[in-house]
């Protein structure tokens, strides 16, 4: 199936304390909140949110990737989901403060 918006939320959990882990830092709660808010959108969009494995940038905290545009948000908290939905999903605007910055 082709989605207008597809949200991937890292829920990877590492063993050991040497590296951060998105799953240990509320990845499942983020997935649940994205699913809830996408379901309740005021417009008709074919949208999906689901768990993903490691997205490879664990040091930046909970990571969310949005396709088809390939935007990566990092350090995402449950309270950021509403802003991402309202700005990115509905208006096509990136949430600059959460964007993965290139080195």
Residue pairs with C-beta under 8 A, 6 or more apart in sequence:
1 46
2 46
3 46
3 47
3 48
3 67
3 68
4 45
4 46
4 47
5 38
5 45
5 46
5 47
5 48
5 66
5 67
5 68
5 89
6 47
6 48
6 49
6 50
6 66
6 67
6 68
7 34
7 38
7 47
7 48
7 49
7 50
7 64
7 65
7 66
8 49
8 50
8 51
8 52
8 55
8 64
8 65
8 66
8 67
9 22
9 27
9 30
9 31
9 34
9 49
9 50
9 51
9 52
9 62
9 63
9 64
10 22
10 23
10 27
10 51
10 52
10 53
10 54
10 55
10 58
10 62
10 63
10 64
11 22
11 23
11 27
11 28
11 31
11 51
11 52
11 53
12 21
12 22
12 23
12 27
12 52
12 53
12 54
12 55
12 58
13 21
13 23
13 24
13 27
14 20
14 21
14 24
14 58
19 58
19 59
20 58
20 59
20 61
21 58
22 54
22 55
22 58
22 61
22 62
22 63
25 61
25 62
26 62
26 77
26 78
27 51
27 62
28 51
29 78
30 62
30 64
30 76
30 77
30 78
30 81
31 49
31 50
31 51
33 78
33 81
34 49
34 64
34 81
34 85
35 49
37 81
37 82
37 85
38 45
38 47
38 48
38 49
38 85
38 89
41 47
41 85
41 89
41 90
42 90
43 90
45 89
47 89
52 65
55 63
55 65
55 72
57 63
57 72
57 74
57 100
60 74
60 75
60 100
61 74
61 75
61 76
62 74
62 75
62 76
62 77
63 72
63 73
63 74
63 76
63 100
64 72
64 73
64 74
64 76
64 84
65 71
65 72
65 73
66 72
66 73
66 84
66 88
66 89
71 88
71 94
71 99
72 99
72 100
73 80
73 84
73 95
73 98
73 99
73 100
74 98
74 99
74 100
75 98
76 84
76 98
80 95
80 98
83 95
84 95
84 98
87 93
87 94
87 95
88 94
88 95
